[in-house]
């Protein structure tokens, strides 16, 4: 591992001589150079170098990490000591909180959590991405809730997104309510007759001006036809969300983006896709964070082919128009549940260097499960 990292850091010193390195076929032992999708014009034009992506570092092997954790995008915040972190992520239908470091997220503590007030109709109720507010220790969690449509089996399923709150550092959580449900009803033939599943997403969000932007997958039901919107977005004013959360028992109205307007309700409304034509392999947005270095939002997307999925990089200046769709991680097997983690005080903000954490399973294609062999990896990304 040390040797591989050393080669990577040496490579960083020579990024200005990329063409020479490539012509010499210098072995980078797991590192790779990451280029802009846009090609220059004219003969001999070259792509712009975006970043150096470090080697895959195993952080938690299947024998150490909690069962089925993380089963979605992770949320985290830095502890007051500046060295430790609290990590939150879904597990086997419930959240798990850990305390540790970026090198070992379970170093100090592991706690199985429960979101109080979860309705009985859900068999899975867990999160997820965290917002640490400046309001008397108020924490918000975006959770993913599932209804198993052929119980007791967990497949197929229907899913929704909601919010929970904590005021004791994340030890206890209270359900505030749903914020996003698909346009198609759980009672539609898509679920009850065709027995299809819909993964609405894991709560990837961004702070855009005075709004939360929440990214998800929608399912439209129009004229008897069903159509998936792989990348949809809804928004709500941050202050209104926090005001409602402080009351402890409600959520404010969220609005989906549809045909140029924020006019559809988050609960059951319609959505328009944000993806472009060159993003046909896009499956689901895993995480979004703002880069102060690029002055853009960075998205991590899960991309085809299924089940041996790839992680893709996306960029946006406004959280709405996404481009520079590029393959970032293509490890052998199934790559899933990716999280962006910054190295600043707020890990949801990215600077020049940051980490991409993700789960990789070599056996998922044959077993349909990540739980026996899934490993939590990370890669260091250094912007150029």
ZIJOCOR-V202258 format. One record per residue. N is the residue number from 1. SS is DSSP state (hx for helix, st for strand, lp for the rest). Layout:
# ZIJOCOR-V202258
{{N	SS} {N	SS}}
This chain:
# ZIJOCOR-V202258
{{1	lp} {2	hx} {3	hx} {4	hx} {5	hx} {6	hx} {7	hx} {8	hx} {9	hx} {10	hx} {11	hx} {12	hx} {13	lp} {14	lp} {15	hx} {16	hx} {17	hx} {18	hx} {19	hx} {20	hx} {21	hx} {22	hx} {23	hx} {24	hx} {25	lp} {26	lp} {27	lp} {28	lp} {29	lp} {30	lp} {31	lp} {32	st} {33	st} {34	st} {35	st} {36	lp} {37	lp} {38	lp} {39	lp} {40	lp} {41	lp} {42	lp} {43	lp} {44	lp} {45	lp} {46	lp} {47	lp} {48	lp} {49	st} {50	st} {51	st} {52	st} {53	st} {54	lp} {55	lp} {56	lp} {57	st} {58	st} {59	st} {60	st} {61	lp} {62	lp} {63	lp} {64	lp} {65	lp} {66	lp} {67	lp} {68	lp} {69	lp} {70	lp} {71	lp} {72	lp} {73	lp} {74	lp} {75	st} {76	st} {77	st} {78	st} {79	lp} {80	lp} {81	lp} {82	lp} {83	lp} {84	lp} {85	st} {86	st} {87	st} {88	st} {89	st} {90	st} {91	lp} {92	lp} {93	lp} {94	lp} {95	st} {96	st} {97	st} {98	st} {99	st} {100	st} {101	lp} {102	lp} {103	lp} {104	lp} {105	lp} {106	lp} {107	lp} {108	lp} {109	st} {110	st} {111	st} {112	st} {113	lp} {114	lp} {115	st} {116	st} {117	lp} {118	lp} {119	lp} {120	lp} {121	lp} {122	lp} {123	lp} {124	st} {125	st} {126	st} {127	st} {128	st} {129	st} {130	st} {131	st} {132	st} {133	lp} {134	lp} {135	lp} {136	lp} {137	lp} {138	lp} {139	st} {140	st} {141	st} {142	st} {143	st} {144	st} {145	st} {146	st} {147	st} {148	st} {149	st} {150	st} {151	lp} {152	lp} {153	st} {154	st} {155	st} {156	st} {157	st} {158	st} {159	st} {160	st} {161	st} {162	st} {163	st} {164	st} {165	st} {166	st} {167	lp} {168	lp} {169	lp} {170	lp} {171	lp} {172	lp} {173	st} {174	st} {175	st} {176	st} {177	st} {178	st} {179	st} {180	st} {181	st} {182	lp} {183	lp} {184	lp} {185	lp} {186	lp} {187	lp} {188	lp} {189	hx} {190	hx} {191	hx} {192	hx} {193	lp} {194	lp} {195	lp} {196	lp} {197	lp} {198	lp} {199	lp} {200	lp} {201	lp} {202	lp} {203	lp} {204	lp} {205	st} {206	st} {207	st} {208	st} {209	lp} {210	lp} {211	st} {212	st} {213	st} {214	st} {215	st} {216	st} {217	st} {218	st} {219	st} {220	st} {221	st} {222	st} {223	lp} {224	lp} {225	st} {226	st} {227	st} {228	st} {229	st} {230	st} {231	st} {232	st} {233	st} {234	st} {235	st} {236	st} {237	st} {238	hx} {239	hx} {240	hx} {241	hx} {242	hx} {243	hx} {244	hx} {245	hx} {246	hx} {247	hx} {248	lp} {249	lp} {250	lp} {251	lp} {252	lp} {253	lp} {254	lp} {255	st} {256	st} {257	st} {258	st} {259	lp} {260	lp} {261	st} {262	st} {263	st} {264	st} {265	st} {266	lp} {267	st} {268	lp} {269	lp} {270	lp} {271	lp} {272	lp} {273	lp} {274	lp} {275	lp} {276	lp} {277	hx} {278	hx} {279	hx} {280	lp} {281	lp} {282	st} {283	st} {284	st} {285	st} {286	st} {287	st} {288	st} {289	st} {290	st} {291	st} {292	lp} {293	lp} {294	lp} {295	lp} {296	st} {297	st} {298	st} {299	st} {300	st} {301	st} {302	st} {303	st} {304	lp} {305	lp} {306	lp} {307	lp} {308	lp} {309	lp} {310	st} {311	st} {312	st} {313	st} {314	st} {315	st} {316	st} {317	lp} {318	lp} {319	lp} {320	lp} {321	lp} {322	st} {323	st} {324	st} {325	st} {326	st} {327	st} {328	st} {329	st} {330	lp} {331	lp} {332	lp} {333	lp} {334	st} {335	st} {336	st} {337	st} {338	st} {339	st} {340	st} {341	st} {342	st} {343	lp} {344	lp} {345	lp} {346	lp} {347	lp} {348	lp} {349	st} {350	st} {351	lp} {352	lp} {353	st} {354	st} {355	st} {356	st} {357	st} {358	st} {359	st} {360	st} {361	st} {362	lp} {363	lp} {364	hx} {365	hx} {366	hx} {367	hx} {368	lp} {369	lp} {370	lp} {371	lp} {372	lp} {373	lp} {374	lp} {375	st} {376	st} {377	st} {378	st} {379	st} {380	st} {381	st} {382	st} {383	st} {384	lp}}
